[in-house]
Amino acid sequence: MSTLIPKTNGKNQQQRAALRQFLLVLPALIALLLFFVIPIGSIFVKSLFDPDLTFKHYIYFFQNPLYTRVLWITLQISVLATLTSLIIGYPLAYVLRRAKPTVRSGFMMCIVLSFIISLLVRNYSWIMVLQRNGVVNMLLTTLGIVEFPLKMLHNKIGVMVGMTHIFIPYIVFPIYSVMTGIDLSLEKAAQNLGASRWQTFWRISFPLSLPGIGAGALLVFIMSIGFFITPALLGGRKEQMLSNLIQIQVVDLLNWSFASAMSVILLAVTLIIFAFYNRYLGVERLWGGVKL
Amino acid sequence: MKKKKEMKRREFIATTGMAVGAALVTSSIGPFVHTTMAKGKTLRICSYGGSYQESQRKAFFEPFADKFGVKIIETSGPDIAKIKAQVDNNAYEWDLADLETRHVARGELENLLEPLDTNVVDLSGIDKKALRKAAVGNIFWTTSLAYNKEALKGRKPASSWADFWDVKNFPGPRALQDQAPFNLEYALIADGVPMDKLYPLDLDRAFKKMGEIREHITVWWKNGAQQIQLLTSAEVNYSSAWNGRVNVAQTKGVPLEIVWEGGCVDLDWWCIPRGNPNKDLAMKFIDFALSAERQGEQMAKYIAYGPTNLGAFKYISDERAKQLPSYPENLKKQFAHNADYWGAKLAEVTERWKLWMIS
């Protein structure tokens, strides 16, 4: 390649390289501008003009008890889903890091496979498994473990099971990739110096894997804030998400300005959490840590 | 010559391959596109998909395409928000849409629909309930109480909304839809309000009555597939359900029954987005699809909804007619959904409903 480019002075070459890089990034920039910046900008404008400049939609949101309470429920469900994903995903990543390559690739295949299956299919599968006379309850009642079927669906348990299942890949991969960057001989050294396995984990492995936890948890939390199919299908009457109320405003009531204001509020909440993450964990760890 | 043909075949294979691929992709993420080929003009129609749109394809789209040499492009998933976007931007994706009443009422409120040209569309045989300012009814459909006979294990089934509310004599898990329309009407009927005096709804009374049943509703369903799944798998004994879906399940051998008493009869409507340049052809299609013969074929053969053209019953067998929502005996037992009441009240009552749900 270099033989094809005539030699010129260093500065000129540098400029060319910069131009080339810019051209390579240009399609992505244009796509971002067209499909991200402009739509979000227009939503923001729409939330403030109806048709004249007004803050009434924002005021209404915070005055009406429905919206603030549903926002609170949305945040609660998101935090819970992030925690359950961590509780299941972290040990999985930990074991995968130390597993034989064949076992590891088998597990990785399974995790990636769950990406491919459609969200709706996965939700309906959980309904089949968890419902009153579903697989789990039939097993438990015929074995005599429980007398009456357990209620595992159309409540918070159902939502958590469904959401955690969807989020597992998103939490396992960041943690796993951070863990692959940790030198396992550090653990051996700690044990050599007399640390117990527990101490080794808490004082060596766990702190070093924190960036992965942060990245995975942030990703899952931000995704779950906008979720609504899974809570709608697996949840009960109290598992109402803000995105569901936004949809009603858009589709049924044609109140697009209010829907825009609600979207902007949801975006603002996400950005605040992102800012906290950046302040305390450093946002560069998000992509610095993730080497997929 | 031969070579040309060969090319065509190859092209055909390539394009169908692409179309199948595209259909597979789009069917998983959104509306699907189905084209009924014919030369000449094009008509783009959006409807609700599934077995319903299939019945329209066989009874209306294909015969219309053949008779008038029109190419029909189908999409699925209509709502008034998408029509508003098309009208506001003067960029029409649909020439014609099949819409539910609440969307039509909202569309008329915001002047998004084209009034029908009665010189083209013959409305003389159409039931008066199916006529609106800017739309004409296309089917009657019912949302009513349904149950799984097997799940009741020989117990006497509930035969009214009062029975549905009576959890002592008619025990078992129940489901309702997570929305205010229909449910508040059912609550008032259960509380003894006569069906012709429901509107305007006594909201306080309705919510009070809903409070009696709230803890006994184990599932609040969100979409049409759920209601039948819940009943079929006996997850619930009783649920509100759409009669067309119940009928499809019945024909597959699932022991479901629908109670016409206290049902809410509603319509789907043909509408044209206002200002659509292709509206003349769309009007012509509406006239064609409203005919007694076309509706008769649709309901007799393909789907169990009610024809809005009263003449259509002469193409439908008596046995079949008894399963349809607008069969006179069935219609007498039901109330008509008041879309104009809901058009004006939906925003306010929906907020109250959702707040009631989470508290």
Contacts between the chains, C-beta under 8 A, distances in Angstrom:
chain1	res1	chain2	res2	distance
A	64	B	351	6.7
A	65	B	355	6.5
A	66	B	351	5.2
A	66	B	354	5.6
A	66	B	355	4.5
A	66	B	358	7.8
A	69	B	355	7.5
A	69	B	358	6.1
A	70	B	354	7.2
A	70	B	358	6.8
A	73	B	358	6.6
A	118	B	28	5.7
A	124	B	229	7.6
A	127	B	229	7.1
A	128	B	233	7.8
A	131	B	233	6.2
A	131	B	235	4.8
A	132	B	173	7.0
A	132	B	234	7.7
A	132	B	235	5.2
A	133	B	233	6.9
A	133	B	234	6.3
A	133	B	235	7.2
A	134	B	233	8.0
A	151	B	218	7.8
A	153	B	219	8.0
A	153	B	235	7.9
A	154	B	218	6.1
A	154	B	219	5.0
A	154	B	220	7.7
A	232	B	178	7.9
A	232	B	222	4.5
A	233	B	222	6.6
A	233	B	226	7.1
A	236	B	219	7.7
A	236	B	220	7.1
A	237	B	178	7.1
A	237	B	214	7.6
A	237	B	217	7.5
A	237	B	220	5.1
A	237	B	357	4.5
A	237	B	358	7.1
A	238	B	357	7.1
A	238	B	358	5.3
A	240	B	354	6.2
A	240	B	357	6.3
A	240	B	358	5.5
A	245	B	354	6.8
A	248	B	350	6.2
A	250	B	81	5.4
A	251	B	79	5.0
A	251	B	80	7.6
A	251	B	81	4.9
A	252	B	102	6.6
A	252	B	103	7.8
A	252	B	106	7.4
A	252	B	346	6.4
A	252	B	350	7.4
A	253	B	106	7.4
A	253	B	346	6.3
A	253	B	347	5.0
A	253	B	350	7.4
A	254	B	80	6.4
A	254	B	81	6.1
A	254	B	84	5.8
A	254	B	106	5.9
A	254	B	110	6.3
A	255	B	347	6.9
A	256	B	81	7.9
